[in-house]
Amino acid sequence: MNSYQEVAKIILKYMDKYVPVDTGNLKAHNYTKFSRNGVEVGNNCEYAGFQEYGTSKQDGTPFVRPAVYNHIPEIMEALRRLGDEL
C-alpha cells in the first residue's frame, strides 16, 4: 500500500467512525478516488454538506472535518512516509 492509499484509508476510517447513522445512506456514500496525482476522500450523498455544516435551522453534525482535524499526527506521519517515497 502506498502512502496516498494509507492517508485515504486513515481518513475514511475516521469518517466512518464519526458519520451519524440513521438509515446508513450517508455512510454508504463515503468514498476515495485515486489518481496518479493523489487521492480524493469525500462523501457524495446529496445532503452530506447539510450534515457537515448544518442549515439555518439546524446545527450540523460534522464527520469529515473531525476525521482529519482530530487525527492530524497520524495523517502527517503517513504524509511523511509519502515524502520519503518520493
C-alpha positions as CSV (number, residue, x, y, z in Angstrom):
1,M,0.0,0.0,0.0
2,N,1.5,3.4,-0.9
3,S,1.2,6.3,1.4
4,Y,-1.6,8.0,-0.7
5,Q,-3.7,4.9,-0.1
6,E,-2.6,4.9,3.6
7,V,-3.7,8.6,4.1
8,A,-7.0,7.9,2.4
9,K,-7.6,4.7,4.5
10,I,-6.9,6.7,7.7
11,I,-9.4,9.5,6.8
12,L,-12.0,7.1,5.5
13,K,-11.8,5.0,8.7
14,Y,-12.4,8.0,10.9
15,M,-15.2,9.4,8.6
16,D,-16.9,6.0,9.0
17,K,-16.5,6.4,12.8
18,Y,-17.8,9.9,13.0
19,V,-20.6,9.8,10.4
20,P,-24.1,9.9,12.0
21,V,-26.0,6.8,11.1
22,D,-29.8,6.8,10.8
23,T,-30.5,4.8,7.7
24,G,-26.9,4.2,6.7
25,N,-27.2,6.1,3.5
26,L,-24.8,8.8,4.4
27,K,-22.1,6.3,5.5
28,A,-22.6,4.4,2.3
29,H,-21.6,7.4,0.3
30,N,-18.1,7.9,1.8
31,Y,-15.6,7.3,-0.9
32,T,-12.0,7.5,-2.0
33,K,-10.9,8.3,-5.6
34,F,-7.3,7.7,-6.6
35,S,-5.4,9.2,-9.5
36,R,-1.8,9.3,-10.4
37,N,-1.6,12.8,-8.8
38,G,-3.1,11.9,-5.5
39,V,-6.3,10.9,-3.7
40,E,-9.7,12.4,-3.0
41,V,-11.7,11.4,0.0
42,G,-15.2,12.6,0.5
43,N,-18.9,11.9,0.6
44,N,-21.2,12.3,-2.4
45,C,-24.5,12.0,-0.7
46,E,-26.8,14.8,-1.7
47,Y,-27.2,16.0,1.9
48,A,-23.7,15.5,3.1
49,G,-22.9,19.2,3.1
50,F,-26.0,20.0,5.2
51,Q,-25.0,17.2,7.7
52,E,-21.4,18.5,7.8
53,Y,-22.1,22.3,8.1
54,G,-25.7,22.5,9.2
55,T,-28.5,24.7,7.9
56,S,-30.1,27.9,9.1
57,K,-32.5,25.8,11.2
58,Q,-30.2,23.1,12.5
59,D,-26.6,22.7,13.6
60,G,-24.5,20.3,11.6
61,T,-23.0,17.0,12.8
62,P,-19.6,17.2,11.2
63,F,-17.9,13.9,10.3
64,V,-15.4,14.8,7.5
65,R,-13.6,17.6,9.3
66,P,-13.2,15.7,12.6
67,A,-11.9,12.7,10.6
68,V,-9.0,15.0,9.5
69,Y,-8.5,17.5,12.4
70,N,-8.7,15.0,15.2
71,H,-6.1,12.7,13.6
72,I,-3.5,15.1,12.2
73,P,-0.5,13.4,13.8
74,E,-1.5,10.0,12.2
75,I,-2.1,11.7,8.8
76,M,1.1,13.7,9.0
77,E,3.1,10.5,9.7
78,A,1.6,8.9,6.6
79,L,2.4,12.0,4.5
80,R,6.0,12.0,5.9
81,R,6.3,8.4,4.6
82,L,5.0,9.6,1.2
83,G,7.7,12.3,1.1
84,D,10.2,9.5,1.8
85,E,8.9,7.5,-1.1
86,L,9.2,10.5,-3.5
